[in-house]
Amino acid sequence: MSTSAGQKVTVDEASATTYQKGTSSTSVSALTTGDRVLVLGTTSGTTITATQVIVQPTGGESATSSAAAVAVPFQRGAPTTSKQVGQIPANWSQGSGTIVSGTAANKATEAALAAYPGGIVDRVVKLSNGDYNVHYIGVNWPHHVFVNQDFKVIGAE
């Protein structure tokens, strides 16, 4: 498949790969050429081993959509001034926490992308208070999206 930036990527399906369309589970046979999808999994070069594939709804995108393209074009620009919205965990400091994967990381990623579409998530970190720091790259802002234990976005910086 191709990313929205036109880069060719290979998506490998694992036996445990799940598929979702809207709020319903589906199968790989529900995918059609041209569907926009969010692929969650591990990457190696231009290959993604998928744990979950989420089909983006057709038509206009809404702020509550949990799907986005695999990648977006990046245009280098001037650095933005630092800003924060919402609640940043009190004891958080850059580099703190434990990198996580699996279901929790996937749910945190979905919540972050729904609130701030267009970013590329390169890791999810579980903080000491149980919240998650979803680390965005490829966008000027936000760089960190904070998601609580109920997988609701609580802040960004």
Secondary structure, DSSP 8 states (H G I E B T S, - for coil): -B-TTS-B-EEEEEEEEEEEETTEEE-GGG--TT--EEEEEEEETTEEEEEEEEE--SSS--TT-----S--------------EE---TT--TT-SEEE-SHHHHHHHHHHHHHSTT-EEEEEEE-TTS-EEEEEESSSS-SEEEE-TTS-EEEE-
